[in-house]
Amino acid sequence: MQYQVFGPYWSPRAEQEARGEALRMFWDEIEVLQPGLPRAIGIYVFSTCHGENYTPWYVGKTNAKAGFRGEIFQEHKLNHYVGASQRKRGYPAIHLIAKIEPLRGNFCRASQRSGREIDELETVMIGMALRANPHVRNSKKTWFNKTCQVPGIIGDPPIGRPSTAISSLRNTLKL
């Protein structure tokens, strides 16, 4: 399993920008920068950028034949993007995490096996996004990360100074 991160790509800010000619231009520009990437499969993260700081708002996946290009700006996802970009100052951005064939280095195409891997990676990435922003707009795969409490490790930080056990586990896990 090998993935490569691409972006940030400045996403259309408003619903009307994510349609028709503007959307074609968005994907054509990515195709010029990284041939084949719009049709690749993997994970995408929508965020807003303010200065050098990014706030994640939505994590999604695609294992569809049309790849990122056919998945990212579907109607229900567009609602997340528009809502998030109106809620937080900054520029809307998209990072694409494409599945790569390890030997040849080219982008993978849709398959059942890739679908399972991408689904697992999406779950992990949603957890990471929730840690960075508890207001992430994903509605699926958030329950565990929102409700599990291991003070100092997952969920709310401990009150007061962390115990030796918490500190040593944090060190073990490189947190």
N, C-alpha and C positions, 0 to 999 in steps of 0.2 A: 504494500500500500504506500503509494507516494503521491503527495500533493504539492502544488506550488501556488504561492500567493501572488495575485496581481492586483494592482490598483494603488492608490484609490482612483476611481473614475468618478468624475463629478456627474451626479445623477440629475435627471430632469427634476426641477423643483416643484412644479405644479402639475396638476392632472393634465392640463392641455399640452404641456411640454412632453408628456410621456405618451404621445400618440402620433401617428402618421409620420410625416416627414422628419420631425425632430427626433423621434425614436429611431428611425432608419439611420439618420446621421450619427446618433450616439453609437449604435452598433457598428456602423461602417468605420468610424474612427477607431474603435477598439480593434476591429479586424485589421486595420492598417498597422496599428501599434504592435499587435500580437496575433498573427494569422492563425485562424482556427479557434481562438479562444471563445468567441460568441457561441459556437456550437459544442463546446466542451461541457462536461458534466462535473458536478461537485457541489460546493457550498458557496453561498453568497451572504455577505453581511452588509446590511444597510445601516448607515450611521450619519450623524451630522458632525461637521468639522468646524470648530471655532478656534482660530489660531492654529496651534499644533496639536490640539486635543480633539479626540474623536469620542463620540458617545454612541454606543451601539443601540439600535432600536428594533431591528428585526434580523433574525437568522433564518435562512431558507436553504433548500436543497433542490437539485434537479438531477434526475437520471433519465430525463426525457430525450427522445431522439433529436429534438430541436435544441437541446442544451440550454445554456443560460439565456440565450436570445428569446427562446420560446416560453420561458418560465417567469423571469424576474418581474416583468411589468404586466402580469395578469391583473384583472380588476381588483380582486380582494387584496392582493399584495400592494397594489397602487394606493389603496386606502390607507395602509400602514405607513407608506412612505410620505404621502401628502400630510397625514395627520402628525407624524413625527417632525417633519420639516417645518410645520406651522407652530409646533409646540416649543421647539428649541431653536435659538438663534444659531446661525452658521449655515454652511453649505452642505447639502445632502451629498453623500458619497457612497460608493459601493466598492467593496473588496470582493474579488472572485478567488475562490480556492479551488483550483482545477485538479482533477485526478489525472495523474501522469503515468504512462506506461514506463516502468523502471528501466527496461533495457533500451528502448528506442527513444524515450524522452518525449514522445508525442502525446497529445491529449487522448484520453480514453473515451470510448463511445458507450452508450447506454447498454447495460446488461443486468441480469438478475443479481449476480455476485457483487457488482459495483453498487447496486442499489442498497444492499444490506450494509456494506461498508460506509456508504455516504450517509445512510440513516443513523448509524452509530456516531459518526463524526458530527452530524448535525446536533444530536443530543448533547454531546460534550461541548460544542461551541455555544449552544443556547445557555448552558450552565455558566460558561465563561462570560457571556454577554450579561447575564443576570447579575453576576458578581460586580461587573463594571457599572451596570445601570439596572436597578430593581424595577424600573418602569418599562422594560423591554416589552414590545407589543405582541410577541408570540403568545398564542393561547394554548398550544400543545407543547408537551415535553417540559413544562415548567413546574409542575406540582412538586416533584422531589426537591428540586433546588430551592423552591420557595418555602418548603415546610421542614426540611431536615435541619436539625440544629446539632452541631458538634462545636461547642464554644471555642473560638479561636482558630477553628479549622474550616468549618462550613457554617454559614449563617451569621448570626450576630456575634460580635466580638465579646469576649468575657468582660465582666465588670471588674474593674481594678486591674492589678498586675496579673499577667498570665502565670499559671502554675508552672513548675519545672516540667511536668508531664506535657503540658500544652506547648511550651517553648521548645522542648526537645523534639516533639512530633513535628512542629512547624519546621524546625531545622532539617529533620529527616526528609520531609516532603519538599524542601526548598521553597517554602511559602514566605 
